[in-house]
Amino acid sequence: MARMDSRTVLAFLALGICFTLVSSGRIYPPNEVTLLDSRSVQGELGWVASPTEGGWEEVSIMDEKNIPIRTYQVCNVMEPNQNNWLRTDWIPRGGAQRVYIEIKFTLRDCNSLPGVMGTCKETFNLYYYESNNDKERYIRENQFGKIDTVAADESFTQVDIGDRIMKLNTEVRDVGALTRKGFYLAFQDVGACIALVSVRVFYKKCPLAVRNLAQFPDTITGADTSSLVEVRGSCVDNSEEKEVPKMYCGADGEWLVPIGNCLCNPGFEERNSECQDGVSDAVSSMMERLVLRPCGEQAEAGAVAAVRGGQRRSEEVRVMPLSLRPKEERLRGSSLSSGRPMGRHVLCVGFLALS
């Protein structure tokens, strides 16, 4: 009968989750790189449980879009001396030295369960095991190192189940410095009524950034929570170093302390963290209103036909010759003459006063 009562509690646990799993979409910050997201796994998770029966069970629930989500649950609160282990598949660390584990879970309030004093717990333990072997078949408890004991900020009661309220907890732990190709995570239940709704493993990086006309690449954070990784930047196109550009990638995935800079080459100017052609926006706008034609005897004030918006219009313009120069040279007043030809590169310019 005790076993039946525990299973009943577990059924209510799953029922409650179904009413409350309304996700906001799996959109994560740009400085986090996901290694494992149990909610993104198609089909069964197939993690290793020990014992294989009577402990952790994989259960499918539905989210708000009627998409199945695989979770793991255990609720042997009426039986003493529980030692139920659940191990993930092998997780490649992807070059990260420190990883973060985000666990979303629900946990039943022991005080709301009759007859479980002394056997019911409200915590579980989180472990990890580094390995180059991605095919470990069994759980060897003595190989795992403990990360932490995890407790719930909020636990739910029978009243919450009746009101269709489930209190979802989110806890994040980190571990490092990792040195092997990958690792396994394990969850140890010692007598709680708990459901692991999702497990996400990620590491942090400083995303690609441009500071002082220098570009800094994606950089994985260091091995400990206080480390700073020095990164040398490279000048953006059409620029050169004035002082060696450097920045530091902090443990939280933020760039810190920019040092040094690059300068735009002659003929280019800084706009939007780039070195762009030196012709200013004002000059570019003016050039769009120019009418160019070969200079001749008609290089004098007169009527010039202009086409705008598909309609032909006549405008009074001042016509004068303009000498074309390489675009790295700026337009100067000296490039205008009195109207005499200046070779095959001389065009007449008309400034149109279009409205």
Protein Blocks (a to p, Z undefined) as FASTA:
>chain_A
ZZmmmmmmmmmmmmmmmmmmccebjaddfkbccfbdfklpgcjekiacddfehpacdddd
ddfkopacdddddddfkbghiacddddddddekhpabdcdddddddddfklpghighjac
cbdcddddddfbfkbfbdcfklpccfbdcddfbdcdfklmmnopacdddddddddddfbf
bdcdddddehiacddfbdcddddddddddeehiacddddddfbfkbccdddddddehiac
fbdcdddddfkopaehiedjddddehiaceehiacdfbdfklmmmmmmpccddddfklcc
ddddddeehiacdddddddddddddfkbccdfklpcehiaebjkbccddddddZZ
